[in-house]
Amino acid sequence: MWFWWFILICDCIIPAVMIIAGRMMWKHCPKKINGVVGYRTRMSMINMDTWKFAHEYAGKLWWKAGVGLLGPTLLIHIPFYGASDNTMGILSIIITVIQLLFLIGSILSTEKALKCNFNQDGTRQ
């Protein structure tokens, strides 16, 4: 049973980080463009306008996705209480892959939004 609890906690890490980091990106964008902290892509680092837009957009997406993923992640584990370690391991891999697809999808969506709202030089369209 301890392994079930361990996997449950591990599977909730990605949604929890998305909720916390998304809220921080959305509400507390880094004051300066840097290559260490924040949503760092070539398009988002052109100027402060693109930097702030990318953080607000990606932060909202991460927050929404994290909240949306946390509930199903918890609910999916309930029928598997008492399942074998191998079953729980496979379930955890499947859940983690799905969560990572949402994470990667948010990056693609943010880049598309940047391209729709800004020119290549960073000026608004």
N, C-alpha and C positions, 0 to 999 in steps of 0.2 A: 504493500500500500504506500510505503514511503516514496517509491519511484513514481507513482501516479501523481503525488503532490509535487514532487520535484519537477516533473514534466509540465504540469499545470503552471507552475511558477515560471519556468523557462519560456513556455509558449506565450505568456503574458508580457514578457519583457519588451518585445518589439512594439506592440500596441501602446504600452505605457511610455516608452521612449518617444514614440510618435506624438502622443498627447502632450507630453512635457516639452519636448523640443519644438513641436509645432506652435504651441502657445508662446514660447519664448521668441521664436523667429517672427511670429505674427505681431506680437505686442512690443518686443524689445529688440529691434533690428540693431546689429552692431553699428556703432556710430561712424566707423571708418571702413572703407573697403580694404579687405586684407585677404591674404591667401591661407589663413589658418582657421578662422572661425566663421561660420555662416554658410549660406548657399553660394558656393563658389563655382561658377561656370564662366566661360569667356563672355557670354552675353550679359550675365548679371553683374559683372565687374567693370563694365564700360564706364558708368558714371553713377552718381548717387541716386538718380531717379530709377535706373534699372535695378540697382542694388536693393532699394527699398521695396520696389514693386515685386521683385522676385521673392524677397523674404516674406512679405505679406501674403502673396499668392500661395507659395509653397507651405508656409506656416498654417494657413487655413486648411489647405488640403491634408497636410499631415495630421492636424488636430481632428478633422472630420473622419479621416480614414482610421485613425487610432481609436476613436470612440466607436466607430462602426465595426471595427475588428475585435474589440475587447469582449463584447457580449457574446458573439458567436464562438469565439475561442473558448470562453468559459463553458458555454452550453454544450459544445461538442465533446468536452471531456466527461460530462456526467454519465452517459451510457457506458463509458469505458472504465468506470471505477471498478477496480479489482481485475482488470485485464492483465495479460502477461506483459512482461517487460518488452518483449519483441514487438507486440502489438502497439504498445505505447510509444516505442521508438519510431515505428513507421508512421503512426498518427502524428507525432511531433514533426517529423520531416515534412509531411504533407502540409500541415498547418503553417510551418515556417516558410515553405516555398510560396504558398498563397499570400502570406503577409509580405514577403519580399517583392512579389509581383505588384502589390499595391504601392509599395515604397518606390520601386523603379518607375511605375506608371505615373506617380506624382511628379517625378523629375521630367519625364517626357511631356506631361501636361504643362508644367511651368515653363519649359523652354518654348513650347508652342504659343503660350500666352505672351511670352516676351516678344516673340517674332511677330505676333499679331498687333501688339501695342507699340513697338519701337522699331525704328529703322536700324540698319546695321551699324550706324554711327552713334546709336543711343538716343536719338531724338524721338520724341513721341510722334506717332503718325496722325 
